[in-house]
Amino acid sequence: MTGARTLDRSRLARLMAAEMAAFEQANPRSKALFERAKGSLLDGVPMNWMVKWAGPFPLFVESASGAHFTDVDGHEYVDFCLGDTGAMAGHGAEATIRAVERQMRRGITHMLPTEDAIVSGDELRRRFGLRYWQFTITATDANRFAIRLAREVTGRPKILVHNHNYHGSVDETFAVIGPDGAVVKRRGNIGAPVEPTLTTRVVEINDLEALGRELAHGDVSAVLMEPALTNVGIVLPDPGYHEGVRELTRRHGTLLINDETHTICAGPGGYTGAHGLSPDMLTIGKTIGGGIPAGAYGFTEELAERFRASVPWDDCDAGGIGGTLAGNALSLAAIRATLTEVLTDEAFARMIPLGARWAAGVDGVLRADDVPWHVTQLGARAEYHFMPDRPRNGAEQWAHGDAELERFLHLWAMNRGVLMTPFHNMALMSPATTEADVDLHTEVFGEAVEALFGD
Ligand SMILES: Cc1ncc(COP(=O)(O)O)c(C=O)c1O
């Protein structure tokens, strides 16, 4: 390949039109189901995010197993999206299915504990080091409850988040740094209940000076952060960043909450375990139930004492924390099996090298073709960025987003049997993913790059 490494937009548009036509032609059954779905589902999808897939309509799934799924038109795919982490344990992991089937016949939910809750709590404690655990249905709920508890015990009204974070549909987190440096609603914040300036302070990841300045106001109950950003694109922390965060949060009496919902990809104990971090609280969801809805939050012994002292537990059934289905027997059976038999230490020892192989494959294509893009690995997850070096913060990554290019690359991959996460360019490895799966992505990605930039 010689010559142009800059993107030719008209060439991209031509390639995109051809891929759209190929997708429509190859997927008549998905298309027919999509048309039918419009009869009762808004925009033909059961959940609004599903309009974000790269094609003119989403693929309808026939079945999924391990790291693969088959659509209703009979095409098989390698799944690197894995339900955006919900299926990181692989689709239908045997041990989870066994435990869930057994529990379904013994009571799905009774608002009473089962022994699985103890084993799950013990295992989360072993992995993340936090003393006490409570369970939820989703990671969103875990974050909501953690924030409420933090506000309650500190008596402070605000939280602080990273710019371009995502922590689920948590009102306080839908804030970004605006063009003049002030906190503003993030784009697309639907029906915001209050102005985010009332609830939220925002700083860039890797900006300790800004963090110190914002915490010095004395009104921040907790910093809620992913230890590495994953939802705008992977942005890694600088060396020393987490030590600085911990020191500043302690100095200002602010609690530190690590959201490990995605960064669990860094190892069995997530980024927190892999790097010896010591947050006051930790939240997680998605994958821990192997696909069965489940979330959890953990906290230190010291914080447990503060909760007991300030939370009126007599009124806890209507106190804004918990829920009748939270901690249900089915979720707990799924968590126990998934953590102790599927997403094990040994599984991570296989998955992380696959993340490295995926990143090396993409990097090899970029180097060989002199394309000025960058690839980042975070354990079992990897991602390419449309920029020559790694992003240092959320704004930098956001500024290099390219929806048109991203859509094309995802559609190209889908038309060749590879599913990427529909947001930015992220791929996730499961215990069932193989080297051959990874190499298929490298091949397909190489062809896409050649089509875009080749002679
Ligand atoms: C870091 C992080 N936390 C929390 C959530 C919320 O997860 P859920 O939508 O399953 O509640 C997400 C979802 O993408 C996430 O990425």
The ligand as an ORCA input file, in Angstrom:
! r2SCAN-3c Opt
* xyz 0 1
  C     -19.090      1.491     34.100
  C     -20.549      1.207     34.059
  N     -21.252      1.258     35.202
  C     -22.571      0.996     35.236
  C     -23.249      0.683     34.082
  C     -24.721      0.405     34.142
  O     -25.015     -0.899     33.825
  P     -26.550     -1.306     33.650
  O     -27.046     -0.564     32.455
  O     -26.501     -2.778     33.423
  O     -27.236     -0.922     34.901
  C     -22.563      0.634     32.870
  C     -23.271      0.312     31.618
  O     -22.763      0.406     30.524
  C     -21.178      0.889     32.864
  O     -20.475      0.853     31.738
*
